């Protein structure tokens, strides 16, 4: 059986969520803490003229939320 990579298991976080849980989910599934993801997103939104904000909104819409029973 093939092992799934972190991207196949990626889900938004309910516990570590400020706006949509995307950065919290990235923090749970990578070795980078969620505050670093938030800082990175804010800086990229400022310097990308909002393109990254559009990407964040798409992730918010299409990435499922991790249920509390999944652990």
MOQUI-V795482 format. One record per run of one state. SS is the DSSP state (A for helix, B for strand, O for the rest). FROM is the first residue (numbers start at 1). TO is the last residue. Records with the same first field share a line. If there is no record, write none. Layout:
SS = FROM-TO + FROM-TO
//
This chain:
O = 1-11 + 13-21 + 30-33 + 48-50 + 63-64 + 66-71
B = 12-12 + 65-65
A = 22-29 + 34-47 + 51-62
//
